[in-house]
Structures are given as structure tokens and as C-alpha cells.
Amino acid sequence: MTGETAETNAAERRRWNDERWTALWPKRERFTNAVTPRLLDALALAPGERVLDIGCGGGMASIEAGRRVSPEGAVVGADLSTPLVELARRRAHEASAGNISFQVVSFQVVDMQHDQVPGAPFDVAMSQFGVMFFDEPVTAFANIARHLRRGGRVGFACWQSAERNPWFFALALARFLQPVPPPAEGKSPTGPFALADPERTARILRDAGFSDIRRTAIEFTVDLPEDALVDDDQLAFMGVADSDMTDARRAIDEHMARFRLGTDVSRFPLAIQIFEARR
Ligand SMILES: C[S@@+](CC[C@H](N)C(=O)[O-])C[C@H]1O[C@@H](n2cnc3c(N)ncnc32)[C@H](O)[C@@H]1O
């Protein structure tokens, strides 16, 4: 690891390494599992390719990519979070106990904004919602480009705007939460909608040295239990005080009512976009 400073991406580093948050993650990641086949199909991974999965989290998409590049290829999942990388390693180990060999999938704890991941050059850099948390996005994407062979491709899924993703319940909770402090001078805001503006994201990719930039907007629905998105532990982690919990639950209940199909399942509309580019 060649981390720039301890302060790089400090807030995101704290959040993604917090045991309370990472304990919730297996519930949360169900919300975006349906994105994986769409992203991997867009990337058209071929057997034998070498893939870097940025912000791999619990490693489900890395393992799925491993199936597509097996048996000669390799996937390296790279993530800022030690506990999520541990989860990813456990899952890859369990997957290799099945009938497919996952010696091809490995994981590294790194900050993709500055660190070097062993195994470069890669044919493909992919990410499922793992590239919106860089406080210097051009620096980070330039670092990603350096991990690719010339002509190699990047492809990532990120959210369209919050307005197009009405499941985003944080706005309903605003009165119970501390406002997010503005980024330090020279840094960019981070978070789920940080790459929502297509023009800005294309500019970041261009400034980082990518070309042939393409964007595909995709909208679809997922049917899931509501706790794939929010539950009491999530509210507590977000900072809702015990004394506000009843009112916050009521605000969430009102917000979520529009998605409910029955008592056990809700239908959420997701608006994502897949960016692809070449080094
Ligand atoms: C929304 S999660 C997505 C995880 C996984 N790709 C998925 O789809 O379930 C974002 C991931 O990006 C990781 N991340 C955030 N900033 C990062 C950075 N600077 N370098 C590497 N990983 C980062 C987080 O630790 C987290 O696992």
C-alpha cells in the first residue's frame, strides 16, 4: 500500500471501516445485486482477461466476474474497507469449495485514489457503485487508468440523480440528522450521487486520460423486503438520536409506503447509469 496521507478520503475511510456499518452491509447490498449482470454484460468480459474491481465491497460482483474470466483470467477486488475485504475473502473461499475454481479471485485493502494494486496491468477496471467516494475524482480515475494496459477499458455503474431514485430516503430524515459538512477546500463531495451528473462524470474521465466515453442510462425495478434499504440499525448508524427514533421511523414509514406491494415486499425503481471508456 502506498497511501498518500492518512487524511485521504478520511470520512469515507472511517465510514466503510466502521464495524456497525459493515455488519449491516450484507443486508444493504441486496438492493443492488440486480445491477451485477447488467454491468458484466456491458463489459463483455472474456475468459482469460485480467480485471480490477474497484470498491468491491463484499466481493459478490468480483466473484461473478471471476466466473466469466475463468479459468485463465484473474480478478483483483480492491477496497478501502478491511472488514468488507475480509467478507469478500470468506465468500471467495466458500465459492471455491463449489465446482468452479476461484483461485482467480483475490482481494486487496487499498485506497484506489492513490494506492497501487499488485497485478497491473489489467485489461478491465470495473466498479459497481465503488467509484463515487473519491474526494479527488480526477486523481483517482488517473490512478485507475495507470492500472490498465493501453487500450484497456473501464466500466462502472453509478446512480443517476437522487430525483430519479426516490427510494433515497435520507431526505425524509434530514430534520433528524446533522448536516453533512462541506468538503475541504480543493476536495469534491463524495457519496452515492457524486457521479450523477453525466457531463461532469464524462469530464472527470476525460481529464483522467480516458477516451471513447459512453454512457448508458438504465431504469428497472427490484422487488425486495424494505430492510434491504433501511432498518433501525441503519437509522442509528446515520445518527438519529434515541429520543428521535419514533418520529424518524414514522418519517421513513411515510416515505416507504409508496413502494409497498404487500407486507413483506416493496417494489423500488432504480435509475442507474453505466459509463464505459478506454485508456
Ligand atoms: C456502495 S459500496 C459498493 C460495494 C460493491 N461494489 C457492491 O456493489 O456491493 C462502495 C464500496 O466502495 C469502497 N470504497 C470507497 N472509497 C474507496 C476508495 N477510495 N478506494 C477503494 N474502495 C473504496 C467502499 O469501502 C465500499 O465497499
The ligand as an SDF file (V2000), in Angstrom:
LIG
                    3D

 27 29  0  0  0  0  0  0  0  0999 V2000
  -21.6140    1.2130   -2.3520 C   0  0  0  0  0  0  0  0  0  0  0  0
  -20.3050    0.1410   -1.9030 S   0  0  0  0  0  0  0  0  0  0  0  0
  -20.2650   -0.9670   -3.2820 C   0  0  0  0  0  0  0  0  0  0  0  0
  -19.6670   -2.3020   -2.9250 C   0  0  0  0  0  0  0  0  0  0  0  0
  -19.7960   -3.3690   -4.0040 C   0  0  0  0  0  0  0  0  0  0  0  0
  -19.1380   -2.9940   -5.2250 N   0  0  0  0  0  0  0  0  0  0  0  0
  -21.2440   -3.6710   -4.2440 C   0  0  0  0  0  0  0  0  0  0  0  0
  -21.7470   -3.3650   -5.3270 O   0  0  0  0  0  0  0  0  0  0  0  0
  -21.8900   -4.2380   -3.3380 O   0  0  0  0  0  0  0  0  0  0  0  0
  -18.8860    1.1830   -2.1570 C   0  0  0  0  0  0  0  0  0  0  0  0
  -17.5710    0.4830   -1.8700 C   0  0  0  0  0  0  0  0  0  0  0  0
  -16.5210    1.3550   -2.2750 O   0  0  0  0  0  0  0  0  0  0  0  0
  -15.4760    1.2610   -1.3240 C   0  0  0  0  0  0  0  0  0  0  0  0
  -14.6290    2.4650   -1.4290 N   0  0  0  0  0  0  0  0  0  0  0  0
  -14.9700    3.7370   -1.0990 C   0  0  0  0  0  0  0  0  0  0  0  0
  -13.9440    4.5660   -1.3330 N   0  0  0  0  0  0  0  0  0  0  0  0
  -12.9250    3.8030   -1.8340 C   0  0  0  0  0  0  0  0  0  0  0  0
  -11.6010    4.0890   -2.2420 C   0  0  0  0  0  0  0  0  0  0  0  0
  -11.1040    5.3340   -2.2020 N   0  0  0  0  0  0  0  0  0  0  0  0
  -10.8160    3.0550   -2.6780 N   0  0  0  0  0  0  0  0  0  0  0  0
  -11.3040    1.7990   -2.7040 C   0  0  0  0  0  0  0  0  0  0  0  0
  -12.5560    1.4730   -2.3190 N   0  0  0  0  0  0  0  0  0  0  0  0
  -13.3690    2.4660   -1.8940 C   0  0  0  0  0  0  0  0  0  0  0  0
  -16.2000    1.1210   -0.0030 C   0  0  0  0  0  0  0  0  0  0  0  0
  -15.3800    0.6190    1.0230 O   0  0  0  0  0  0  0  0  0  0  0  0
  -17.3570    0.1940   -0.3970 C   0  0  0  0  0  0  0  0  0  0  0  0
  -17.0170   -1.1500   -0.2090 O   0  0  0  0  0  0  0  0  0  0  0  0
  1  2  1  0
  2  3  1  0
  2 10  1  0
  3  4  1  0
  4  5  1  0
  5  6  1  0
  5  7  1  0
  7  8  2  0
  7  9  1  0
 10 11  1  0
 11 12  1  0
 11 26  1  0
 12 13  1  0
 13 14  1  0
 13 24  1  0
 14 15  1  0
 14 23  1  0
 15 16  2  0
 16 17  1  0
 17 18  1  0
 17 23  2  0
 18 19  1  0
 18 20  2  0
 20 21  1  0
 21 22  2  0
 22 23  1  0
 24 25  1  0
 24 26  1  0
 26 27  1  0
M  CHG  2   2   1   9  -1
M  END
$$$$
